[in-house]
Every structure is written in C-alpha cells, then in structure tokens.
Amino acid sequence: MSDLERVHARGQLVMLTIPGPTTYFEDGHGKNGFDYIIAKAFADSLNVDLVVKPQSTLRKLLLSVGGPQGDFAAANLVTTEARTKSLQFSQPFFEVTQQLVYRRGSKRPKSLEQLEGELLVITDSSHSEQLIKLKESVPGLNWSEQDNVEMSDLIRMIHEGELTYTVVDSLSYLVNRHIYPRARRAFDIAQPQSTAWAFAAHNDGTLLNAANAFLDDYIRSGKLASLKQQLFAQTENFSVGDSQRLGQLVARRLPNYEKMFRATAKKFDMDWALLAAVAYQESHWNPKAKSPTGVRGLMMLTLDTAKEMQVSNRLDAAQSLEGGAAYLVKLKSRLPQRITEPDRTLFSLAAYNVGFGHLEDARVLTARSGKNPDLWTDVREHLPLLSKKQFYSTVKYGYARGKEPVLYVDNIQYYRTYLQLYSLSEHDFEPPPENPDWDADAPTSL
C-alpha cells in the first residue's frame, strides 16, 4: 500500500508535534492550536481521524517523522537546508522571522557583537542552524542549547530574569509577549522563513501530495487567512501597558470569579476563557459597573435584556453572568445554521455589542459587495460602513458606530488568548508523554 492508502486503511492520520500555544494545546474546552486546527481540517478532508502524538523535544520530533510514531510533523517548523537532507516539506503556509529577545529594563543590544550574557536556544532548531552560519562573520558569538524547552519557555525565562537572551520565531513572540511583557524583541537575526509540514524523505510522496493539494485549497478558499486573523492579528493591537493592566486584574480580581466563570461556561457549553473575556471587556470584572446609558453589572446588561433573560438583579454577579451567557447563546441561535465556528461565535459577540439588527445590516452590505456574509473576516470590513450615510441609509436598521463591534471582537479574542495562556502557565500544562491513545478527534473550537 502507498502511504496515503495506509492512512485510509487504518482510518487515522498521525500528527507529531510539540505542545505549545502556537502549535497544539488542550484546555477545558478541548484541543486547539494553529497547527492542530489546520491538521484537523486535513484529516477531515481525508475522512479519517486525527491522532496527535506530542513529542518531548524538537530532536525527537524530527527523528520520529515517517516511522511508527507518526505520519508527519506539524510544529511551526521552518524549512532549512539541513532539514531538507532527511525530510520532505509541504508547500509553505506561514512565514516567521527569527528574533533575538532580551529583558525589558536591561540594555537593548543592537547587534550580535553587543551581547553580554547567556544566549540559549533550542537544540537542533532553525535558530541554532542560523547562529552557526552567523558565527562565521561574528567569531565571538557563543550560545548554549537545550532540548527540553519550548519557545514559550524561553520567553518566560527572559521575562522572569532567568536568562539574558534567546532567539525565537516571530509568531511565538507575538503570541507570548502579552503574558510575558518584560520579554522584548531586540532585532531580527534572519530574513523571513517559511513554515511547513515535514514528511520523511523515504516516503513515497502520496501523503505529501495529498497534503499539498489540501493546503492549496485551504489557502485559496481564504480559510487560512481567516484563521490567521482570528488567532493572531488582534495581538498586534495591544501594548505592554494594556497587558500589564490585564495582568494586574487577573491577579486581583479573577480569583474571585474564576470558579463562577467556569461553572457558568460549563452550563452553557462555552469556553470559560471566552466568557471571562467578555466580562472583562464589559466591566473589567466589576459587578457594580454602570455606564452612562444605564447598562449595569458584570456583563453590562440593559434593563430590557435583563428582563428577557429573567435577571432580577443586574448587580448580582452570578445572575448577570448567567444572563449574559444565555443572551450570547440566544444570539448565536438566531444566526443561519450554515454559519459555522469560529465565525458563529464571532458574529454573536459582535451582535452582543452592536445589536443583532445592525449585524444583519452589515451582512447585507457584505453580500452586496460580492463578499461572503457568513465569514467574519468579510463582515468585519463592512461593519464600519454603518456609520456612513450612503450605506446605512440603504439598510433596515440605519446608523451604527460600526467600528466599535470590530474592536470589541478583537479585544475579546485577545483577552481570551491571554487567559488561555495564563491558565496553561499557571496550571503547569504537561501533555501525557508518549501516549498513543491521546488522539485529537474532538471538534475544534476557537
């Protein structure tokens, strides 16, 4: 049998990865991660289950590809000259840049010649390979390597002062810099590099060809661009100061409400981090909050919404949270069934902010322009038009401050990501080592 036929015969596609916030992780709402979501879509296209086998180190990951451990590796892997000697790579689907990271408050180096302290990178990483090349022109360059760490670990070590310098990919820095705000980018040490899936060089190419065909369709359909925007784009909109304020309230206020967030989210089959992020956006977790327009409480409910959701006291945190969660679920249920996740959740968040009628008007404008009214990435471009007379005068519900729901959804996605990373770091996330039964066939939810 060919490699592709073997996958079909066993009904499983086995993905090797290294757990982390940009690759694969599991929290209270299931399995998630950029590489995981795309690989799950690939497995679905083959009508097989995706089985995830986390590896403890990058070296072990690369050595296991194509053997009994797994069919391919997906871990934000850069295609390098050394790796192509033993691996075949799929078409690229992302781009990262290697960045030197230092600790805020210390002297920012402007070149490799100015490094004064320990530089640590991951063993057998593309960063190690790049430093070897750079040493030819910077003879005094020295570094050490460690194989039992992930890039988020290195960024945390910089943040906590355990390490002077490290090199990580731009994606890892982008996602982690908000939870570890004292880690700062100094400069890039390489040109942008493509990331791809890795297959064994000795494979017959049938599975690789199937992966390339899938990725080509995934990219052309706009699904990859949508996923990137949903996972990463919003993190560029927030400063270190924003993160520090959130971090302070996570330390001071979140412990008072986390159990309630988790219990309510479970009742309504929601991600607790999403529900907590909405509450943070609405009130900064202040159950006594009040706006000039009269909305009140943890979830900032109007009198009409509170009555509709049978909330008798908007200042009661538990009632407000349950009412807000129920209202989000109701908004989501009003959307056409053809709208799938994650867009379904993002639309419901926008409707929570701007009103369901205005959201529908924006979807009408989106359809008129030839874009897809069922995709958040398309609708978000048209929501701001609701503040322009030549557009809002042509739809049912008229004027709206259409930019606000766009920022609202971006904020919540950022807060949710922060809380997910915080939860993982606080609870010492450790995946089961070498567990062949730890599969990943649950539905994805962002």
KAFENLIN-V459206 format. One record per run of one state. SS is the DSSP state (A for helix, B for strand, O for the rest). FROM is the first residue (numbers start at 0). TO is the last residue. Records with the same first field share a line. If there is no record, write none. Layout:
# KAFENLIN-V459206
SS = FROM-TO ; FROM-TO
This chain:
# KAFENLIN-V459206
O = 0-1 ; 10-10 ; 17-18 ; 20-22 ; 27-28 ; 32-32 ; 45-47 ; 54-56 ; 65-68 ; 70-70 ; 78-81 ; 85-85 ; 89-92 ; 96-96 ; 103-110 ; 114-117 ; 122-124 ; 134-142 ; 146-149 ; 159-163 ; 176-181 ; 188-191 ; 200-204 ; 220-221 ; 231-231 ; 237-238 ; 267-270 ; 283-288 ; 290-294 ; 296-299 ; 301-301 ; 308-315 ; 333-341 ; 354-354 ; 368-374 ; 387-387 ; 392-400 ; 426-437 ; 439-445
A = 2-9 ; 33-44 ; 57-63 ; 82-84 ; 111-113 ; 125-133 ; 150-158 ; 169-175 ; 205-219 ; 222-230 ; 232-236 ; 239-266 ; 271-282 ; 302-307 ; 316-332 ; 342-353 ; 355-367 ; 375-386 ; 388-391 ; 401-425
B = 11-16 ; 19-19 ; 23-26 ; 29-31 ; 48-53 ; 64-64 ; 69-69 ; 71-77 ; 86-88 ; 93-95 ; 97-102 ; 118-121 ; 143-145 ; 164-168 ; 182-187 ; 192-199 ; 289-289 ; 295-295 ; 300-300 ; 438-438
